[in-house]
Amino acid sequence: MVGELAGNYSTILMMFGFAVVATAPALLISRMIAPRKRSNPVKFLPMECGQVPSGAGRTHFMMQYYAYILMFVVFDVMAIFLYAWGSSILSLPRTATLPIIAFLAIMFAAMAYALDQSRRRNIW
């Protein structure tokens, strides 16, 4: 039982080991060849495309695209789950259709909420 469980995770452990083996030398070599002298203090000033920034750093953003962002997230999540369900639909029993219908109902309710929010311009 333990050997079988370890066998299931062996590829993940090998990938993690490869990631450590591949990144550790890169970090060490970059540390070794990096210049050690003190740099110019101007280098550490905040810059915008090489220019000294002007004006306030924080500005007010209007939320006029909030509903569209919600709709994108809903469609994105829906597409991920529908693709997984649709690619294995032939091997699933007919009762597997009920959970996806419930999922679609929840997603379309979220879509209706986003559309309702897009109509309500006074919240912005």
N, C-alpha and C positions, 0 to 999 in steps of 0.2 A: 504493500500500500504506500509506504513512504517512498520507495524507489520509483513507483509510477508517478507520484506527485512531483518528485524531483525531476523526472523525465519530462513532465509537461512544462516545467519552468526552465529547463536547461537552455533553450534557445533564447529566452529573454535574458537570462544571466550571461550568456555568451555575448549578446548584443550590448549589454551594459558594460561588460569587461572590455569589449572592443572600443566602446565610446571612451572609457577611461584611458585605455592604452593609446588611442588616437589623439586625445586632447591634451593629455599631460605633457608630452614632449613639445607640443606647439606652445603651450603656456610657458614652459621652462625656457625654451629657446628664445621666445620673444622677450622674456625677462632678462636673459643673459645678453642679448644684443641691443637692448634699449639704451639710449644715451643716458648717462648718469649725471651730467652737469646740470646746474641750475638753469632753468629756462627763464625767458623773459616774463615779467609779471603781467604783461599785456595779454599773454597767451591764455591766462585764466579768467579774463574778463568776459562777461556775457556778450555775445555777438549775434547779429542777425545778418547772415550772408556777408560776413566780413565788415559790417558797419556797426557802429555803436548804436544800440537800440534807443529809440525815442518814444515817448508816450508811456502810457500805463501798460503794465505787463498783463493785466487781466481786463478783459472786456466782456460786455454782456452779449450773449448769443441768443438770438430769437429762436424759439422752439417751433417754428412753423413747419418743419419737416418731421416732427415727432411721430405723427401718424404713419408717415411713409416708412420710417425706420421700424416701427412696430410691424407693419405689413411685411417688410423684407424679412425680419426675423421669423415671423410666422411661416412665410413661404419657405424659408431656408430649412427650418426644422421639419416642416411637412414633407419637403422633398427628400430629405435624408431618410425618414422613416418609411415613406411610400416606396422609395427605391428598394430598400431592404425587404419590405413586405412583397413587393411586386416581383422581385427576382426569385423568391422562394414560394410563390403562390401555388405552383403546381404540386409541390410536395406537402402542402399544408392541408389539414382537414377543413371542411366547410365551416366548422365552428370558429375557425380563426378569422372569419370575416367580421364577426361581432366586435372584437376589440378594436379593429381598425376603423370601423364605423363610429365607435365611441370616440376614438382619437380624432377622427375628422370632424366630429361634432364639436369637440373642445377647440380644435384649431379654427373652425369657422366661427365659433363664438368669439374667439380672440380677434379674428379678422373683422367681425361686425363691430366690436368695441373700437378697433383702430379706425374704422370708417366713421363711426360716430364721433370720435375725437377729432377727425379731420373736418367735420362739419361745424364743430363748436369753436369758432374763431375767437370767442371772447376769453378763452382760457390762456391765450398767448398774450 
